[in-house]
């Protein structure tokens, strides 16, 4: 189950979420099983977030400022197996 504090911050706004991430760089967000349907996540920094079982129907994916890939429920920055970021 998602950490209620993490989920509440993300629901406030992407700006508040990214600010919180900058202030807490060592925290790996726990969004397991979160209902993120319809959420605008295009600018959200979800690097390292545990997204296992999260529901994303209709949500926009991160990508412009926080490129990454989902692997085992986590988004990580870096190269994919195809050598692209």
Rosetta blueprint (number, residue, H / E / L):
1 X L
2 X L
3 X L
4 X H
5 X H
6 X H
7 X H
8 X H
9 X H
10 X H
11 X H
12 X H
13 X L
14 X H
15 X H
16 X H
17 X H
18 X H
19 X H
20 X H
21 X H
22 X H
23 X H
24 X L
25 X L
26 X L
27 X L
28 X L
29 X L
30 X E
31 X L
32 X L
33 X L
34 X L
35 X E
36 X L
37 X L
38 X L
39 X L
40 X E
41 X L
42 X L
43 X L
44 X L
45 X L
46 X L
47 X E
48 X L
49 X L
50 X E
51 X L
52 X L
53 X L
54 X L
55 X E
56 X L
57 X L
58 X L
59 X L
60 X E
61 X L
62 X L
63 X L
64 X L
65 X L
66 X L
67 X L
68 X L
69 X E
70 X E
71 X E
72 X L
73 X L
74 X E
75 X E
76 X E
77 X L
78 X L
79 X L
80 X L
81 X L
82 X L
83 X L
84 X L
85 X L
